[in-house]
Amino acid sequence: MRYPLLLLFWPVWASISLPSLAQTTPIRETFEGTINAQYPVSLTLTTDGNLLSGTLVYKRTGQPITLMGSLEKGQILLHELFSKGEVSGIYNGTRTANALTGRWFSPGNSDKEFSFSFARKTSQPLTRTPVNPTGTYRCNLGESRGGLTLFVQQTSPNRVLIAAQGITSAPAY
């Protein structure tokens, strides 16, 4: 005779300190330049610590393209993304005080590689809006896998208390 497996996870408590929340101020910058010295583009880029995000617009088409990437020791790596998240191009280069320069290439076509050069036009610090994560969060782990509940309480500006409770297998659904 087979018995259904029932696993219960008792609440697990964790206290997390968040010392880095207020250490960096995000900056939004605009750039103008070209790809392959022949395709004029404008770029809006937000830098938050070492994370980069923004949009690039080819001036001839006006179509915005999402960019996501990182900045490490003056080196940038940006991924150009299609609307469904597929990488359509990669920017690898150098950031100076007023410019981004380097190479763009297509991940699916190693023969398609161009230089890029973007000059900074504007720079503006952004204000962070404080978010209080206190609440109950639930997720379904699949029809036969049960679910997970997180209980979150912010106890101070730099401290969050988290409890996790999960149930797996039948009869969790």
N, C-alpha and C positions, 0 to 999 in steps of 0.2 A: 504494500500500500504506500502510495506517495503522499507526502504532506507538503502543502505549499510553504515555501520559505518566506518568513516574515522577519525583516530586520528593522529594528528601531534604533534610531540614534538619539541619545539623550541630549538635551541642550548643552552646547559648548559655548563658554563665555570667553571673550577676548577683549582686552582693552588696548586700543591703538592710539599712540601719540602721533600727532600730525604737525611736526615742527616746521615743515617746509611750505605750509600753505601760504604764508604771507611773505615769503622771501623773494619772490620774483614778481616783476610787474610786466604783464604782456605788452607788446608793442606791435602796432599795426603800421606797416610801411607800404608805400606804393613805389613801383619801379616801371621804367619804360626801357625798351631795348629791342633787340632782334635775335632771332634764331637763324643761324647760318648766314648772318649779315644780309638777309633778304626778306625775312618774315617778321614784320613789326608786331610787337606784342606789348600789352600792359599787364602788370602783375600786382596783385594785392596779397601781401603776406603777413601773417600774424606769427610772431615769435613769442613763445611762452616757455621760458627755460631753454631746453634744447629741442623742444617740439616746434615744428613749422607746419602751418596750414594756410590755405588760401585758394585763390583762383588766378588763372592765366587766361587772357583773352587775346586771340589773334585779331588784330585790328581789321583785317579784310572781311572776316566772317562775323565778328561780334559774339561768337559762341564761347561762353565761359567753360573752362576745364578745371576740375577740382585738383588741388595739389595737397599732398601730405608728405611729411618727411621729418628730418632731424638736422641739427647743427651740432657738430662736435669739433672743438678746437679750430674754428674757422672753416671747416669743411662742411659743405651742404650735400644732402642727399634728398632729393624730392621725387616722389612718384606722382605721375600724371594719371588720373583715374577716369575711366569711363563711368557712366551713370550707375552701372551695376557693380562697381568696385574693381573691375578688371584693370590692371596696369597697362596703359597705352604708351608710356614713355618714362624715361628716367633721366633726371638732371643730376649730374655729379660735378661738383665744382668748389670754388672758393668764395668765401664772403669776406669783403673788406668793409671799412666804415661806410662807404657810399656805393658799393657795387656788388653784383653777383656775376661771376664768370665761370665758364667751364664747358662741359660737353653734354649734349642731349643724345640719347640713343633709344632705339626701339627694342624692347626685350624680345620680340619675336623675329627681328630681322637684323642680324649683326652687321649688315652692310649699310644700314641706315643710321648714320651718326653725324651730328652737326654741332658746331660751336654755338654758345650763347653768351650774350653780354647784356646785362640789365643795370641801368644807373638808377640809384635811389632818388625819388622826387619828393616824397613826404615821409614823415615819421611822427607817430602819435602814440603816447602811452595810453593804455586802456585801463579802466577802473574795474576791479573785480567786484562782483556782487556776491556778498556772503550767502552761502546756501546751508541750510540746516538739514542734514540728512536723516533726522529722527523720523522713525516710522517702521512699518512692518512691510517686508518685501517677500513675495512668494514667487516661486517658479515651479513649473511642471517639468519633470525630468523624462517625460515620455509616458505613453499609455500604460506600460507595464513596469515602469521604473519608479513611480512614486513622485514625491515632491520635496521641496526644500523651503523652509521659512527662515528668514533672517529678521531679527529684532534689533534695530539700531537706535541708539540714543546718544546724542551729542551732549557730553557732560561739561564741557568747557570749549572755548574757541579752538583749542589744539588737542582735544581728546574725544574719542568716540568709543562707546561700549557696544560690542556686537555679540549677539547670541544666535547660534544656528541650531535648527532642529530639522531633522529629515526623517522621512519614512520611505523605505524602499520595498518593492515587491508588493504582492497582493496583501491586504485589501486597500492599499494606499490610494487607489483611484476611485 
